[in-house]
Amino acid sequence: MRHSFASLRLAAWYRDGEDVVAKLPLLSTYLGHASIAATQRYLTILPETQLAASERFRSYGGSLIAGAGDDHALT
């Protein structure tokens, strides 16, 4: 049940657009762990979570690439 709870909570945070990195310490505390590293073994990456994380990364990476042309001229 701990695995399901942790994995589903992570998926819900991604689905809701939450700052997952900021929320992980809360999940760790809720599960009674002393560190996030101890919580990692309970996190199974669900297809929904993987897709949401990939989309977020793609969006972040795209904004970095788009912004790079504004500050640097290619020669």
HELIX and SHEET records of a PDB file:
HELIX    1   1 ARG A    2  ARG A   15  1                                  14    
HELIX    2   2 VAL A   20  TYR A   30  1                                  11    
HELIX    3   3 ILE A   36  GLN A   40  1                                   5    
HELIX    4   4 PRO A   47  ASP A   71  1                                  25    
END                                                                             
